[in-house]
């Protein structure tokens, strides 16, 4: 049994709180995000790996050029003992 004091003072506040709570519960939305994660470019594309690969390619090209120059200088020199300055005898 409720007293007059409860009916006049406390009950309206409790009723308002209860209705406010019911309204919040009915308008609640799901809190779990089931969508795909955002795209992260730094995870997909390894920049350091690209940089090291580029440096490696540059090093290989410079080594190849140096080797080609050495081979060219060797081919220009006549180091063979059997090199004929005059035409070979038949």
The 8 nearest C-alpha neighbors of each residue, nearest first, counted from 0:
[[1, 2, 5, 3, 6, 4, 10, 7],
 [2, 0, 5, 6, 3, 4, 10, 7],
 [1, 3, 5, 4, 6, 0, 7, 8],
 [4, 2, 6, 5, 7, 1, 8, 9],
 [3, 5, 7, 2, 6, 8, 9, 1],
 [6, 4, 9, 2, 3, 8, 7, 10],
 [5, 7, 3, 10, 4, 8, 2, 9],
 [8, 6, 4, 5, 3, 9, 10, 11],
 [9, 7, 5, 4, 10, 6, 11, 12],
 [8, 10, 5, 12, 11, 13, 7, 6],
 [9, 11, 13, 6, 12, 5, 14, 8],
 [12, 10, 14, 13, 9, 15, 8, 7],
 [13, 11, 15, 14, 10, 9, 16, 8],
 [12, 14, 10, 16, 15, 11, 17, 9],
 [13, 15, 11, 17, 12, 16, 10, 18],
 [14, 16, 12, 18, 17, 13, 19, 11],
 [17, 15, 13, 19, 14, 18, 20, 12],
 [16, 18, 20, 14, 15, 19, 13, 21],
 [19, 17, 21, 15, 20, 16, 22, 14],
 [18, 20, 16, 22, 17, 21, 15, 23],
 [19, 21, 17, 23, 18, 22, 16, 24],
 [22, 20, 18, 24, 23, 19, 17, 25],
 [21, 23, 19, 25, 20, 24, 18, 26],
 [24, 22, 20, 26, 21, 25, 27, 19],
 [23, 25, 21, 27, 22, 26, 20, 19],
 [26, 24, 22, 23, 27, 21, 28, 20],
 [25, 27, 23, 24, 22, 28, 21, 20],
 [28, 26, 24, 25, 23, 29, 22, 30],
 [27, 29, 30, 26, 25, 24, 31, 23],
 [30, 28, 31, 27, 32, 33, 26, 24],
 [29, 31, 28, 32, 27, 33, 34, 26],
 [32, 30, 29, 33, 34, 28, 35, 27],
 [33, 31, 34, 30, 29, 35, 36, 28],
 [32, 34, 31, 35, 36, 30, 29, 37],
 [35, 33, 32, 36, 37, 31, 30, 38],
 [34, 36, 37, 33, 32, 38, 39, 31],
 [37, 35, 34, 38, 39, 33, 32, 40],
 [36, 38, 39, 35, 34, 40, 42, 32],
 [39, 37, 40, 36, 43, 42, 35, 41],
 [40, 38, 41, 42, 37, 43, 36, 44],
 [41, 39, 43, 42, 44, 38, 45, 37],
 [40, 42, 44, 39, 43, 45, 46, 38],
 [43, 41, 40, 39, 44, 45, 38, 46],
 [42, 44, 40, 41, 45, 39, 38, 46],
 [43, 45, 41, 42, 40, 46, 49, 48],
 [46, 44, 48, 47, 41, 43, 49, 42],
 [47, 45, 49, 48, 44, 50, 41, 51],
 [46, 48, 50, 49, 45, 51, 52, 44],
 [49, 47, 51, 50, 46, 45, 52, 53],
 [50, 48, 46, 52, 47, 51, 53, 45],
 [49, 51, 47, 53, 48, 52, 46, 54],
 [52, 50, 54, 48, 53, 49, 55, 47],
 [53, 51, 55, 49, 50, 54, 48, 56],
 [52, 54, 50, 56, 55, 51, 49, 57],
 [53, 55, 51, 57, 56, 52, 58, 50],
 [54, 56, 52, 58, 53, 57, 51, 59],
 [57, 55, 59, 53, 58, 54, 60, 52],
 [58, 56, 54, 60, 55, 59, 61, 53],
 [57, 59, 55, 61, 56, 60, 62, 54],
 [60, 58, 56, 62, 57, 61, 63, 55],
 [61, 59, 63, 57, 62, 58, 64, 56],
 [60, 62, 64, 58, 63, 59, 65, 57],
 [63, 61, 65, 59, 60, 64, 66, 58],
 [64, 62, 60, 66, 61, 65, 59, 67],
 [63, 65, 67, 61, 66, 62, 60, 68],
 [64, 66, 62, 68, 67, 63, 61, 69],
 [67, 65, 63, 69, 68, 64, 62, 70],
 [68, 66, 64, 70, 69, 65, 71, 63],
 [67, 69, 71, 65, 66, 70, 64, 72],
 [70, 68, 66, 72, 71, 67, 73, 65],
 [71, 69, 73, 67, 68, 72, 74, 66],
 [72, 70, 68, 74, 69, 73, 67, 75],
 [71, 73, 69, 75, 74, 70, 68, 76],
 [74, 72, 70, 71, 76, 75, 69, 77],
 [73, 75, 71, 72, 76, 70, 77, 69],
 [76, 74, 72, 73, 71, 77, 70, 78],
 [77, 75, 73, 74, 78, 72, 79, 71],
 [78, 76, 79, 75, 82, 74, 73, 80],
 [79, 77, 76, 80, 82, 73, 74, 81],
 [78, 80, 81, 82, 77, 76, 83, 74],
 [81, 79, 82, 78, 77, 83, 84, 76],
 [80, 82, 79, 83, 78, 84, 77, 87],
 [81, 83, 80, 79, 84, 77, 78, 85],
 [84, 82, 85, 81, 86, 87, 80, 79],
 [85, 83, 82, 86, 87, 81, 77, 80],
 [84, 86, 83, 87, 88, 82, 81, 89],
 [87, 85, 88, 83, 84, 89, 82, 81],
 [86, 88, 89, 85, 83, 84, 82, 81],
 [89, 87, 86, 85, 83, 84, 82, 81],
 [88, 87, 86, 85, 83, 84, 81, 82]]
